[in-house]
């Protein structure tokens, strides 16, 4: 039997500090859906997703009741769609190719709706060293595909430690992000919230928009994203007088317990769906809800705001302790595994940006010690595509040198300027437009070509 | 081993009838209390029960619903969770 303290601790974690499973993501291999006949390809994709994921929602809900733990998001991720487009865009015009890609995005959206998941990830391309006709069709389709679908998410991988950075792709993605924002200008450039540009994108991430079912994964896999910033914040607040060594120890212990819940839920969902259990992503993921905030943890460590001097060290300590505690608690660690610092999804992060404590430059520094990268950062609508490409290149370079995954999800909000407030709603929250350097980077990024892999890649 | 055991927790202000109320619901559905402990903690009454549900005559969700309703009636928050979530979090 468990002690009252143990039972009460679990009760407090779930009911007072918002412990939940952030995402259970079912990764599905779609490579067997390939067909030269375009209608057949769509039919195959729809049928595969709706068959494999048919019971995902019902089983997840049943497991929520059994263990008394909320599973906030149920999602599906699929094989990068660019692979599947290869066979149907090769012999047609680029325009027709784009239109076919958009149709596949709509098929994914319909399949996601049918199985009742909130997002489907994997409308993706892997172009770290070059691109093919499937990749080009997908990338050119993104603005319209993200406008005309609700649930489809896209991650585009443009850099790998081993391959370097596809700078032409960074430039192209700068344009795609601008176009996507303009296409969805009525909703503050909402389309860009479903699009991430990545380096070293992990093949088993449960989190959107980075999730896709990578090559080398099983036929179907359950990956789990845990939550728990509220618990860590509470622990840090209660540890006012502890030095860093003792504080890190406390965070490790809590991280262990949080991750164990992810392990339990992942194993059970996988067993019930008769698919492989993939990995637990250790990332602490904030929500706009009060207290569910990474910035609040950093403040509780003794800083006035997240973003001021000391914040990078605070985040480094937090991320490391979460990883150390979590890695012991699960049979397999995957995904991004760090701490997420999406600005709009974290109310305290938005506050820090509003008072001028947090800048994009400081966020960039902080991404060198955590994961996910520049995430949900709203920037002025008149930011040029070249400047966005340069921001992307900086993040990709940090990822390469540090041999880790990082992404960029920025939203150039049409018609808005630095300091303006905007709202996305739901888990995506509200935000303030953060200022971007007025100086010009375009000559640099327009050099184009392949940015070489660093000496770090020469291992072995 | 722990396939069909749950932990029932009641939390709230102490008053007459909490244990009796919860136990009655469990008995009505043929759930057997294996262990019971209670205490005052941080100004709250906490009751923790380990319960065997292998022979219950409703689904776990049904039992949880009845326990919740009884909790509302008495004025305490009742949760019923499968034992494994505690085992995973607190035991290595």
Interface residues (C-beta under 8 A of the other chain):
Chain A: X1 X2 X4 X5 X6 X7 X8 X9 X10 X11 X15 X62 X65 X66 X67 X68 X69 X257 X260 X261 X263 X264
Chain B: X7 X9 X11 X34 X35 X37 X38 X39 X41 X46 X48 X50 X60 X61 X64 X77 X79 X80 X81 X82 X84 X85 X86 X88 X89 X90
